[in-house]
Amino acid sequence: MGQTQQRQEPNEELELNSIQDLYKSFITECPSGSLHLHEFKRMFGVQSGTPESQYMDNIFRAFDMNHDNTMDFIEYVAALHLVLRGRLEDKLRWSFKVFDSDDNGRLDRRELRKIVRIIYKIKNSSIWDETGKERLTSEQVCDRIFQEVDINSDGQITLDEFLDGAQKSQWLQSFLTLDINPTGWVQRYMSDRRILAAKDS
């Protein structure tokens, strides 16, 4: 999000005329046409047993729209499109869905704490306040998020509260930004397209 989005968009857009070629690559990597969790993690360069792996479990669940424990090509393109060129609001909606493990449309402290601890580990416990002077614990991060977005202070965060609060908070946007981006064949594919485009120009 934020800076990451601005850095990626100029060079890594998924254009509509790329879909057919991307599908061929997808089928080559996943002949069955169904992407399983371990394949999804491999494409993002994520190793099992790491905090990133735990986070990817939630990402996969969020994009498995028909809940069949696999991701088809349409679901995968939707995931890539959001990661590479999605608007801030779309990414925040997706982040909320990743956090909302029971899909009830609200985040309680238990759900928030679970994901915050994972992100905290991914960031090597290096979470600071806006001044950059105070390092925060994972529990302080949870408290801070509730302070910023739980508008009615009822102990639960709705999607509207999350969107409104996160769009106003650079600190929260920074916290949600992770250096987990597509690698492997997706980046090779996009790199090849840029090389071909350069030759044609």
Disulfide bonds with the S-S distance in Angstrom:
none
